[in-house]
Each structure stands twice: as C-alpha cells, then as structure tokens.
Amino acid sequence: GAVVSQHPSWVICKSGTSVKIECRSLDFQATTMFWYRQFPKQSLMLMATSNEGSKATYEQGVEKDKFLINHASLTLSTLTVTSAHPEDSSFYICSARAGVITDTQYFGPGTRLTVL
Amino acid sequence: GENVEQHPSTLSVQEGDSAVIKCTYSDSASNYFPWYKQELGKRPQLIIDIRSNVGEKKDQRIAVTLNKTAKHFSLHITETQPEDSAVYFCAASPYSSASKIIFGSGTRLSIRP
C-alpha cells in the first residue's frame, strides 16, 4: 500500500525560531499533498494544498508567509513554520494523493510541534 | 466552501452492540465521502469510503450509507469490539476543489466491556 512519511515525528523549539517539516511519499508519486493542523481533541483543519511545481493554495485564515510550503518534487513537500510562537504548537499532518484520477489520500504519521 | 457537521461528539456503546455516527455536508457538488479512524497520537486511517454514485457500501462489520438528496451520510459499525474504540471522522471532498478533504468534528467512540 501507499506509504507517507513525515520527519521529524516531534520537535521542540524556542519561540521566534523556524521549523521545517518534511512529508514524503515513499512508494508513489504524489501530484498533490495536503497539510493539516490538529489541536488536542479537535478535528483536522486543512491548512493548504501543495501542488508539485506550483505555488501552494492556502485555506482562508492561514498565513502563507508564516507557513511556507514547498513541493519541489513528486515525492517531497515541506512545511516551514516561520517565527514560531507557542500558539503554533500543534500536531501537523500531511497527506498525499496518488495521481489525478484517485480521491484516496494517504496520511503521514504526523509531527508534534511544541514551541516554548 | 464545504462544511461538514458530525454527530454525536461522543458515543459509548456496549461491546457487541452497534454504533452509528451521522454527518451532513453543505456542498451539493461533493462526490467523495471517506471515513477515518484515528487513535491517540496517530495518523488517520481510512476505514471505508463512498462515492456519490453509490447509496450504500459495506465492508465486514462496517457500512456507510449516503443520501445525496438530504446531503447526509452515516457510518454503521456492528458487533462492536474493544479495538473499535477511537475517534472517527467523516469527511467530504468537493469535486471542484482539487480533491481536498474537509473533515467533520469527530466522534469519540468508547466500547464498554
């Protein structure tokens, strides 16, 4: 089956620093990847849609200059949280869609970010 | 945009009984409805999905029904087992939005022994 990995699985950083999270599709090429944020005991909130070779599409209310997304290849998308603050502490999950004719998305294991 | 509402937020059932979770969606153009199971601290796992050209789909103890006219869909789990305890999310994918998935608020299912 399709496998999506994320790195790191958890990260602790100081307020004001930037953190990069990687999302990789291991055994398929992902034309589209999605980034979600999940606060404790809440649902997954879509942050942005990442398309290989083009700019990401951000959901309403998500600051594109704060959450930088790069989808440089068909197997890798990165999310950089810039100038992180404690309120950015959350569980960040990516998903990947294998091809343009399938709706199925495969989720990564998530990255727990804690900003001190 | 699409809005997905899910009920109940918590559900406790006796082991062996059935559990039903209901969702409604707002965008009539949505055509793909997956259900995910998420255990604490882990990734969501797809357990079943249904497309808008089908009214019902079953996979062993799990079934999903879809009513396009009323814009609601439901998850049915029969003969519940302790390992069914988790948070379940319904979702809808608007056809016109590059297959992005909008999640419901989640249902915490607890199976009582």
Interface residues (C-beta under 8 A of the other chain):
Chain A: T32 F34 Q42 S43 L44 M45 L46 T49 N51 T57 Q60 F91 I93 S95 R97 D103 T104 Q105 F107 G108 P109 G110 R112
Chain B: G1 Y32 P34 G41 K42 R43 P44 Q45 L46 D49 R51 F89 S93 A98 S99 K100 I101 I102 F103 G104 S105 G106
